[in-house]
Amino acid sequence: MSTEHLTHHRRAATATRMASKVPDVTVCFWLIKVLTTGMGETASDLLAQKLGPVPAVGLGGLALAAALTLQLTARRYVAWIYWTAIVMVSVFGTMAADVLHVGLGVPYTVSTPFFMLALTAVLVLWYASERTLSIHSIRTRRRELFYWVTVLATFALGTAAGDLSATVGLGYLGSAVLYAVAIAVPAVLHRWNALNAVAAFWTAYVLTRPLGASVADWMALGHTRGGLGLGLGPVTLSWTAAIVGFVAYLAISRDDVQDTARPTSDAV
């Protein structure tokens, strides 16, 4: 083997051994994911209410940029950095969907399929480029960028879908029940070997957004809108406290640090 080929081989091997920048999929992963979706929903509404839509979107965009910069420049997975980025994606993803509906008057029946097409396009481009959508394969900068664009698209889609179901007669509690049942479908199909791990993961990942957002809206909004009337502020603070607690546990236990020996071809 020539020196040039040997150098190339070593560089490729080094890239393969790069530390993962995303967590392993555990029970805590799904709990925090649902919590961030609900917290992002109520926090976005609270900011828009207190600051106004335009300043809220600007502040949310700046906070998202700062969080993603911190995540992208980190050399390995760090629980609080990763979940801070997810929280900000949740807040800004909600704002993006709300701006289309409230600010531009785009109905949820249009924005929901639009975000679905956008997510599909991102996944197709990601797979065409990398030949895998497994989160255990995210050990290069390009795959990490694809991952975060996908995450942002899932949050925008989930927000629009959750608001759509809530406004067509199901209400927030009915929507929460609908998505709780729906999220069990990919798990069952995967257990029966009817759906591979990667497809099951991303299907469930999308559905956690409207599930968490519907529950949070049901808790926060008033009785006239079918909610418990606990208020946006208290729900945002309580869900944030729960997120901090779970993330602190993961930071100490490191239960969600990926096993570098895990194969990446079809594993989630």
C-alpha beads as a LAMMPS data file, in Angstrom:
LAMMPS data file: protein, C-alpha beads

268 atoms
267 bonds

1 atom types
1 bond types

-500.0 500.0 xlo xhi
-500.0 500.0 ylo yhi
-500.0 500.0 zlo zhi

Masses

1 110.0

Atoms # bond

1 1 1 0.000 0.000 0.000
2 1 1 1.388 3.446 -0.965
3 1 1 2.072 6.150 1.590
4 1 1 -0.756 8.250 0.159
5 1 1 -3.270 5.412 0.417
6 1 1 -2.067 4.564 3.922
7 1 1 -2.533 8.195 5.036
8 1 1 -6.009 8.280 3.517
9 1 1 -6.875 5.011 5.254
10 1 1 -5.697 6.322 8.604
11 1 1 -7.680 9.535 8.185
12 1 1 -10.817 7.549 7.345
13 1 1 -10.287 5.329 10.360
14 1 1 -9.819 8.374 12.569
15 1 1 -13.061 9.900 11.259
16 1 1 -14.871 6.640 11.988
17 1 1 -13.611 6.695 15.560
18 1 1 -14.764 10.282 16.231
19 1 1 -16.744 10.574 19.438
20 1 1 -20.511 10.514 18.935
21 1 1 -22.249 13.853 19.362
22 1 1 -25.724 12.455 20.118
23 1 1 -27.021 10.315 23.001
24 1 1 -27.946 6.674 22.992
25 1 1 -31.669 5.887 22.842
26 1 1 -32.832 5.032 26.357
27 1 1 -36.037 5.455 28.349
28 1 1 -34.644 8.762 29.642
29 1 1 -34.076 9.890 26.050
30 1 1 -37.772 9.544 25.239
31 1 1 -38.899 11.096 28.537
32 1 1 -36.712 14.158 28.035
33 1 1 -37.702 14.384 24.368
34 1 1 -41.410 14.544 25.273
35 1 1 -40.695 17.076 28.032
36 1 1 -38.732 19.334 25.674
37 1 1 -41.574 19.303 23.156
38 1 1 -44.129 20.422 25.737
39 1 1 -41.799 22.953 27.320
40 1 1 -40.937 24.367 23.878
41 1 1 -44.627 24.755 23.060
42 1 1 -45.551 26.701 26.204
43 1 1 -42.276 28.664 26.335
44 1 1 -42.778 29.833 22.754
45 1 1 -46.346 30.971 23.495
46 1 1 -45.209 32.654 26.722
47 1 1 -42.418 34.576 24.995
48 1 1 -44.748 35.700 22.201
49 1 1 -47.267 36.824 24.808
50 1 1 -44.747 38.744 26.928
51 1 1 -42.442 40.167 24.237
52 1 1 -44.563 40.158 21.119
53 1 1 -44.200 37.753 18.152
54 1 1 -41.395 39.559 16.303
55 1 1 -39.027 40.082 19.291
56 1 1 -39.805 36.542 20.481
57 1 1 -38.836 35.032 17.126
58 1 1 -35.662 37.141 17.014
59 1 1 -34.654 36.127 20.531
60 1 1 -35.504 32.506 19.825
61 1 1 -33.415 32.533 16.654
62 1 1 -30.393 33.992 18.442
63 1 1 -30.681 31.492 21.292
64 1 1 -30.993 28.618 18.815
65 1 1 -27.914 29.788 16.893
66 1 1 -25.916 30.030 20.121
67 1 1 -27.032 26.583 21.325
68 1 1 -26.282 24.883 17.998
69 1 1 -22.887 26.600 17.792
70 1 1 -22.033 25.227 21.221
71 1 1 -23.224 21.764 20.199
72 1 1 -21.377 21.739 16.874
73 1 1 -18.101 22.916 18.406
74 1 1 -18.193 20.402 21.252
75 1 1 -15.765 17.526 20.686
76 1 1 -18.021 14.842 22.144
77 1 1 -21.521 14.296 23.473
78 1 1 -22.232 16.391 26.570
79 1 1 -25.725 15.918 27.999
80 1 1 -26.498 19.525 28.981
81 1 1 -25.139 20.944 25.702
82 1 1 -27.103 18.506 23.551
83 1 1 -30.389 18.932 25.418
84 1 1 -30.033 22.721 25.520
85 1 1 -29.832 22.614 21.720
86 1 1 -32.916 20.358 21.593
87 1 1 -34.849 22.737 23.853
88 1 1 -33.998 25.691 21.634
89 1 1 -34.918 23.744 18.504
90 1 1 -38.248 22.992 20.193
91 1 1 -38.902 26.635 21.046
92 1 1 -37.870 27.942 17.618
93 1 1 -39.591 25.084 15.755
94 1 1 -42.834 26.042 17.473
95 1 1 -42.296 29.665 16.508
96 1 1 -41.642 28.718 12.876
97 1 1 -44.917 26.818 12.632
98 1 1 -46.837 29.536 14.488
99 1 1 -45.429 32.313 12.287
100 1 1 -46.742 30.557 9.191
101 1 1 -50.201 30.181 10.710
102 1 1 -50.666 33.296 12.861
103 1 1 -48.360 35.738 11.077
104 1 1 -48.884 34.708 7.451
105 1 1 -52.317 33.123 7.718
106 1 1 -51.244 29.742 6.334
107 1 1 -53.755 27.105 7.529
108 1 1 -52.500 24.012 9.362
109 1 1 -53.950 21.891 6.553
110 1 1 -51.303 23.471 4.312
111 1 1 -48.365 23.885 6.717
112 1 1 -48.566 20.292 7.984
113 1 1 -48.062 18.652 4.545
114 1 1 -45.498 21.360 3.711
115 1 1 -43.353 20.477 6.724
116 1 1 -43.893 16.779 5.977
117 1 1 -42.508 17.263 2.465
118 1 1 -39.617 19.308 3.871
119 1 1 -38.747 16.539 6.346
120 1 1 -38.990 13.896 3.621
121 1 1 -36.674 15.922 1.383
122 1 1 -34.080 16.261 4.164
123 1 1 -34.175 12.532 4.913
124 1 1 -33.878 11.646 1.218
125 1 1 -30.882 13.953 0.801
126 1 1 -29.293 12.607 3.979
127 1 1 -29.693 8.988 2.866
128 1 1 -28.540 9.730 -0.685
129 1 1 -25.401 11.339 0.706
130 1 1 -24.563 8.983 3.576
131 1 1 -26.475 5.733 2.817
132 1 1 -27.704 5.601 6.424
133 1 1 -30.029 7.534 8.728
134 1 1 -28.856 5.799 11.891
135 1 1 -28.101 8.124 14.796
136 1 1 -25.300 5.736 15.753
137 1 1 -23.527 6.732 12.549
138 1 1 -23.328 10.444 13.340
139 1 1 -19.562 10.723 13.693
140 1 1 -18.807 13.263 10.942
141 1 1 -19.664 16.948 10.641
142 1 1 -21.825 16.454 7.545
143 1 1 -23.944 13.784 9.221
144 1 1 -24.264 15.960 12.301
145 1 1 -25.548 18.850 10.174
146 1 1 -28.051 16.549 8.457
147 1 1 -29.154 15.348 11.892
148 1 1 -29.888 18.835 13.232
149 1 1 -31.716 19.968 10.107
150 1 1 -33.839 16.816 10.418
151 1 1 -34.515 17.507 14.094
152 1 1 -35.635 21.062 13.304
153 1 1 -37.945 19.781 10.561
154 1 1 -39.492 17.177 12.895
155 1 1 -40.290 19.833 15.484
156 1 1 -41.913 22.155 12.940
157 1 1 -43.931 19.267 11.485
158 1 1 -44.984 17.997 14.896
159 1 1 -46.115 21.469 15.981
160 1 1 -48.251 21.966 12.893
161 1 1 -49.708 18.440 13.105
162 1 1 -50.543 18.804 16.788
163 1 1 -52.264 22.163 16.257
164 1 1 -54.125 20.746 13.262
165 1 1 -55.586 17.837 15.209
166 1 1 -56.457 20.118 18.144
167 1 1 -58.377 22.535 15.942
168 1 1 -60.396 20.004 13.934
169 1 1 -62.440 18.809 16.898
170 1 1 -60.168 16.560 18.943
171 1 1 -59.019 19.250 21.367
172 1 1 -55.723 19.106 23.220
173 1 1 -56.544 16.132 25.443
174 1 1 -57.992 14.191 22.519
175 1 1 -54.885 14.986 20.480
176 1 1 -52.652 13.784 23.309
177 1 1 -54.516 10.469 23.409
178 1 1 -54.334 10.155 19.614
179 1 1 -50.572 10.671 19.504
180 1 1 -49.966 8.473 22.552
181 1 1 -51.630 5.624 20.668
182 1 1 -49.881 6.529 17.408
183 1 1 -46.429 6.536 18.986
184 1 1 -46.934 2.939 20.112
185 1 1 -47.433 1.794 16.507
186 1 1 -43.776 1.989 15.352
187 1 1 -42.683 0.295 18.583
188 1 1 -45.067 -2.609 17.998
189 1 1 -44.178 -2.903 14.298
190 1 1 -40.479 -2.923 15.119
191 1 1 -40.999 -5.604 17.768
192 1 1 -42.795 -7.729 15.157
193 1 1 -39.934 -7.121 12.696
194 1 1 -42.290 -5.255 10.374
195 1 1 -40.335 -1.988 10.641
196 1 1 -36.580 -1.547 10.946
197 1 1 -35.019 0.291 13.863
198 1 1 -34.137 3.453 11.950
199 1 1 -37.624 3.933 10.481
200 1 1 -39.234 3.156 13.851
201 1 1 -36.995 5.689 15.588
202 1 1 -37.688 8.602 13.250
203 1 1 -41.429 7.870 13.158
204 1 1 -41.573 7.916 16.956
205 1 1 -39.319 10.977 17.038
206 1 1 -41.779 12.971 14.914
207 1 1 -44.765 11.842 17.000
208 1 1 -43.237 12.872 20.318
209 1 1 -43.564 16.500 19.262
210 1 1 -47.380 16.692 18.939
211 1 1 -47.728 14.344 21.928
212 1 1 -45.728 16.540 24.301
213 1 1 -47.117 19.782 22.911
214 1 1 -50.727 18.578 23.212
215 1 1 -50.248 17.535 26.846
216 1 1 -48.542 20.839 27.735
217 1 1 -51.246 22.897 25.997
218 1 1 -53.951 20.896 27.769
219 1 1 -52.299 21.619 31.119
220 1 1 -51.615 25.320 30.449
221 1 1 -54.598 26.673 28.548
222 1 1 -57.876 27.797 30.080
223 1 1 -61.089 25.856 30.543
224 1 1 -62.742 27.663 27.642
225 1 1 -60.163 26.056 25.349
226 1 1 -60.513 22.625 26.920
227 1 1 -57.484 22.903 29.197
228 1 1 -56.773 22.695 32.915
229 1 1 -55.923 26.388 33.149
230 1 1 -52.615 26.014 34.996
231 1 1 -51.012 28.800 32.969
232 1 1 -48.142 29.018 30.496
233 1 1 -45.603 30.186 33.084
234 1 1 -46.134 27.429 35.689
235 1 1 -46.221 24.666 33.052
236 1 1 -43.064 25.992 31.374
237 1 1 -41.209 26.208 34.697
238 1 1 -42.322 22.783 35.936
239 1 1 -41.444 21.017 32.696
240 1 1 -38.107 22.841 32.596
241 1 1 -37.358 21.652 36.137
242 1 1 -38.151 18.061 35.100
243 1 1 -35.832 18.370 32.074
244 1 1 -33.016 19.728 34.244
245 1 1 -33.481 16.856 36.689
246 1 1 -33.299 14.147 34.039
247 1 1 -30.366 15.774 32.236
248 1 1 -28.466 16.102 35.526
249 1 1 -29.046 12.392 36.144
250 1 1 -27.694 11.516 32.695
251 1 1 -24.695 13.815 33.125
252 1 1 -23.783 11.921 36.305
253 1 1 -24.736 8.368 35.304
254 1 1 -23.635 8.653 31.635
255 1 1 -26.212 5.988 30.827
256 1 1 -26.855 7.597 27.457
257 1 1 -23.267 7.684 26.187
258 1 1 -23.153 5.594 23.014
259 1 1 -21.172 2.386 22.820
260 1 1 -18.502 2.983 20.167
261 1 1 -18.450 -0.732 19.353
262 1 1 -22.113 -0.706 18.270
263 1 1 -22.631 -1.444 14.531
264 1 1 -24.116 1.490 12.635
265 1 1 -25.700 -0.054 9.555
266 1 1 -29.270 -0.615 10.780
267 1 1 -29.159 0.206 14.477
268 1 1 -30.941 3.352 15.581

Bonds

1 1 1 2
2 1 2 3
3 1 3 4
4 1 4 5
5 1 5 6
6 1 6 7
7 1 7 8
8 1 8 9
9 1 9 10
10 1 10 11
11 1 11 12
12 1 12 13
13 1 13 14
14 1 14 15
15 1 15 16
16 1 16 17
17 1 17 18
18 1 18 19
19 1 19 20
20 1 20 21
21 1 21 22
22 1 22 23
23 1 23 24
24 1 24 25
25 1 25 26
26 1 26 27
27 1 27 28
28 1 28 29
29 1 29 30
30 1 30 31
31 1 31 32
32 1 32 33
33 1 33 34
34 1 34 35
35 1 35 36
36 1 36 37
37 1 37 38
38 1 38 39
39 1 39 40
40 1 40 41
41 1 41 42
42 1 42 43
43 1 43 44
44 1 44 45
45 1 45 46
46 1 46 47
47 1 47 48
48 1 48 49
49 1 49 50
50 1 50 51
51 1 51 52
52 1 52 53
53 1 53 54
54 1 54 55
55 1 55 56
56 1 56 57
57 1 57 58
58 1 58 59
59 1 59 60
60 1 60 61
61 1 61 62
62 1 62 63
63 1 63 64
64 1 64 65
65 1 65 66
66 1 66 67
67 1 67 68
68 1 68 69
69 1 69 70
70 1 70 71
71 1 71 72
72 1 72 73
73 1 73 74
74 1 74 75
75 1 75 76
76 1 76 77
77 1 77 78
78 1 78 79
79 1 79 80
80 1 80 81
81 1 81 82
82 1 82 83
83 1 83 84
84 1 84 85
85 1 85 86
86 1 86 87
87 1 87 88
88 1 88 89
89 1 89 90
90 1 90 91
91 1 91 92
92 1 92 93
93 1 93 94
94 1 94 95
95 1 95 96
96 1 96 97
97 1 97 98
98 1 98 99
99 1 99 100
100 1 100 101
101 1 101 102
102 1 102 103
103 1 103 104
104 1 104 105
105 1 105 106
106 1 106 107
107 1 107 108
108 1 108 109
109 1 109 110
110 1 110 111
111 1 111 112
112 1 112 113
113 1 113 114
114 1 114 115
115 1 115 116
116 1 116 117
117 1 117 118
118 1 118 119
119 1 119 120
120 1 120 121
121 1 121 122
122 1 122 123
123 1 123 124
124 1 124 125
125 1 125 126
126 1 126 127
127 1 127 128
128 1 128 129
129 1 129 130
130 1 130 131
131 1 131 132
132 1 132 133
133 1 133 134
134 1 134 135
135 1 135 136
136 1 136 137
137 1 137 138
138 1 138 139
139 1 139 140
140 1 140 141
141 1 141 142
142 1 142 143
143 1 143 144
144 1 144 145
145 1 145 146
146 1 146 147
147 1 147 148
148 1 148 149
149 1 149 150
150 1 150 151
151 1 151 152
152 1 152 153
153 1 153 154
154 1 154 155
155 1 155 156
156 1 156 157
157 1 157 158
158 1 158 159
159 1 159 160
160 1 160 161
161 1 161 162
162 1 162 163
163 1 163 164
164 1 164 165
165 1 165 166
166 1 166 167
167 1 167 168
168 1 168 169
169 1 169 170
170 1 170 171
171 1 171 172
172 1 172 173
173 1 173 174
174 1 174 175
175 1 175 176
176 1 176 177
177 1 177 178
178 1 178 179
179 1 179 180
180 1 180 181
181 1 181 182
182 1 182 183
183 1 183 184
184 1 184 185
185 1 185 186
186 1 186 187
187 1 187 188
188 1 188 189
189 1 189 190
190 1 190 191
191 1 191 192
192 1 192 193
193 1 193 194
194 1 194 195
195 1 195 196
196 1 196 197
197 1 197 198
198 1 198 199
199 1 199 200
200 1 200 201
201 1 201 202
202 1 202 203
203 1 203 204
204 1 204 205
205 1 205 206
206 1 206 207
207 1 207 208
208 1 208 209
209 1 209 210
210 1 210 211
211 1 211 212
212 1 212 213
213 1 213 214
214 1 214 215
215 1 215 216
216 1 216 217
217 1 217 218
218 1 218 219
219 1 219 220
220 1 220 221
221 1 221 222
222 1 222 223
223 1 223 224
224 1 224 225
225 1 225 226
226 1 226 227
227 1 227 228
228 1 228 229
229 1 229 230
230 1 230 231
231 1 231 232
232 1 232 233
233 1 233 234
234 1 234 235
235 1 235 236
236 1 236 237
237 1 237 238
238 1 238 239
239 1 239 240
240 1 240 241
241 1 241 242
242 1 242 243
243 1 243 244
244 1 244 245
245 1 245 246
246 1 246 247
247 1 247 248
248 1 248 249
249 1 249 250
250 1 250 251
251 1 251 252
252 1 252 253
253 1 253 254
254 1 254 255
255 1 255 256
256 1 256 257
257 1 257 258
258 1 258 259
259 1 259 260
260 1 260 261
261 1 261 262
262 1 262 263
263 1 263 264
264 1 264 265
265 1 265 266
266 1 266 267
267 1 267 268
